[in-house]
């Protein structure tokens, strides 16, 4: 796994918390395009094809103490 930026960690954590794109954009004060770029980078770094896969990967590895 390539290291995520602090902003990317915030985004994946917020997705794991069940926040939708609108809530994340509002909370982080970013444009939807910026959010989508962060999500794309997270998926690429984690080796996932979908956002759901990335969220599941993050939750599983966090629970197992890898993160």
C-alpha positions as YAML, in Angstrom:
chain: A
units: angstrom
residues:
- id: 1
  name: UNK
  ca: [0.00, 0.00, 0.00]
- id: 2
  name: UNK
  ca: [1.26, 3.44, -0.91]
- id: 3
  name: UNK
  ca: [0.97, 6.04, 1.82]
- id: 4
  name: UNK
  ca: [-2.19, 8.14, 1.79]
- id: 5
  name: UNK
  ca: [-2.05, 11.90, 2.26]
- id: 6
  name: UNK
  ca: [-3.71, 13.33, 5.38]
- id: 7
  name: UNK
  ca: [-6.59, 14.62, 3.23]
- id: 8
  name: UNK
  ca: [-7.06, 11.18, 1.65]
- id: 9
  name: UNK
  ca: [-7.17, 9.60, 5.11]
- id: 10
  name: UNK
  ca: [-9.86, 12.09, 6.15]
- id: 11
  name: UNK
  ca: [-11.89, 11.26, 3.05]
- id: 12
  name: UNK
  ca: [-11.74, 7.48, 3.51]
- id: 13
  name: UNK
  ca: [-12.51, 7.81, 7.23]
- id: 14
  name: UNK
  ca: [-15.54, 9.97, 6.46]
- id: 15
  name: UNK
  ca: [-16.74, 7.47, 3.87]
- id: 16
  name: UNK
  ca: [-16.33, 4.72, 6.46]
- id: 17
  name: UNK
  ca: [-18.47, 6.78, 8.83]
- id: 18
  name: UNK
  ca: [-21.25, 6.72, 6.24]
- id: 19
  name: UNK
  ca: [-21.04, 10.34, 5.10]
- id: 20
  name: UNK
  ca: [-22.14, 11.07, 1.56]
- id: 21
  name: UNK
  ca: [-20.21, 13.14, -0.98]
- id: 22
  name: UNK
  ca: [-22.17, 16.31, -0.19]
- id: 23
  name: UNK
  ca: [-21.46, 16.06, 3.54]
- id: 24
  name: UNK
  ca: [-17.77, 15.40, 2.94]
- id: 25
  name: UNK
  ca: [-17.45, 18.33, 0.53]
- id: 26
  name: UNK
  ca: [-19.21, 20.60, 3.00]
- id: 27
  name: UNK
  ca: [-17.17, 19.46, 6.01]
- id: 28
  name: UNK
  ca: [-13.82, 19.69, 4.20]
- id: 29
  name: UNK
  ca: [-14.81, 22.80, 2.23]
- id: 30
  name: UNK
  ca: [-13.80, 21.24, -1.10]
- id: 31
  name: UNK
  ca: [-15.41, 20.96, -4.52]
- id: 32
  name: UNK
  ca: [-16.98, 17.66, -5.61]
- id: 33
  name: UNK
  ca: [-14.31, 17.28, -8.32]
- id: 34
  name: UNK
  ca: [-11.58, 17.52, -5.67]
- id: 35
  name: UNK
  ca: [-13.36, 14.88, -3.59]
- id: 36
  name: UNK
  ca: [-13.63, 12.56, -6.58]
- id: 37
  name: UNK
  ca: [-9.90, 13.03, -7.26]
- id: 38
  name: UNK
  ca: [-9.13, 12.10, -3.64]
- id: 39
  name: UNK
  ca: [-11.33, 9.01, -3.86]
- id: 40
  name: UNK
  ca: [-9.72, 7.96, -7.14]
- id: 41
  name: UNK
  ca: [-6.25, 8.32, -5.59]
- id: 42
  name: UNK
  ca: [-7.28, 6.33, -2.50]
- id: 43
  name: UNK
  ca: [-8.67, 3.50, -4.62]
- id: 44
  name: UNK
  ca: [-5.51, 3.41, -6.73]
- id: 45
  name: UNK
  ca: [-3.19, 3.41, -3.71]
- id: 46
  name: UNK
  ca: [-5.19, 0.65, -1.99]
- id: 47
  name: UNK
  ca: [-5.50, -1.41, -5.16]
- id: 48
  name: UNK
  ca: [-9.30, -1.24, -5.21]
- id: 49
  name: UNK
  ca: [-11.65, -0.88, -8.17]
- id: 50
  name: UNK
  ca: [-14.62, 0.63, -6.33]
- id: 51
  name: UNK
  ca: [-15.23, 2.97, -3.43]
- id: 52
  name: UNK
  ca: [-17.05, 0.20, -1.57]
- id: 53
  name: UNK
  ca: [-13.98, -2.05, -1.91]
- id: 54
  name: UNK
  ca: [-11.79, 0.76, -0.57]
- id: 55
  name: UNK
  ca: [-14.07, 1.34, 2.42]
- id: 56
  name: UNK
  ca: [-14.18, -2.39, 3.22]
- id: 57
  name: UNK
  ca: [-10.39, -2.65, 2.81]
- id: 58
  name: UNK
  ca: [-9.88, 0.29, 5.17]
- id: 59
  name: UNK
  ca: [-12.29, -1.00, 7.81]
- id: 60
  name: UNK
  ca: [-10.83, -4.51, 7.76]
- id: 61
  name: UNK
  ca: [-7.23, -3.36, 7.98]
- id: 62
  name: UNK
  ca: [-8.04, -0.81, 10.69]
- id: 63
  name: UNK
  ca: [-9.80, -3.51, 12.74]
- id: 64
  name: UNK
  ca: [-6.84, -5.86, 12.31]
- id: 65
  name: UNK
  ca: [-4.40, -3.20, 13.53]
- id: 66
  name: UNK
  ca: [-2.62, -2.82, 10.19]
- id: 67
  name: UNK
  ca: [-3.42, 0.90, 10.05]
...
